[in-house]
Amino acid sequence: MTKNLLSVMLFAFVGGCLRAGCGQLWGGFWGTILVNLAGSFLLAFLTYHAVLKEQLTGWLNLGICTGLVGSFTTFGTFSLQSVKLLQQSFLAGAGFLVINLLGGFLMALGGFKLALRLNQERNND
């Protein structure tokens, strides 16, 4: 229990710092889009490549997937920015939603497919 909690806390700190850094580099809506797309890819890739192959221990999986990726991608920021954009312009808000949701799905699919390909290559060797 303590190992799991410490892992989530440590990785959440790292993920939060990465998120803040991305926010400073790209800021606003683009920063949120980039972080959400990268996080979608990373979570799917880690889940299917490392976790399903049991290459990550339970505490490390929890720390990386929940702590790091969870604090790196921020649903609250996405939701707030969606509302702000929709109030300013329906088209801009709808575009932001589509890019995040469809893009996130496609990035997760890409992470999944890459993990499958890497695992197949390893099994063929």
Buried (B, 14 or more C-beta within 10 A) or exposed (E): EEEBEEBBEEBBEBBBEBBEEBBEEBEEBEBBBBBBBBBBBBBBBBBBBBBEEEEBEEBBBBBBBBBBBBBBBBEEBBEEBBEBBBEEEEEBBEEBBEBBBEBBEEBBEBBBEBBEEBBEEEEEE
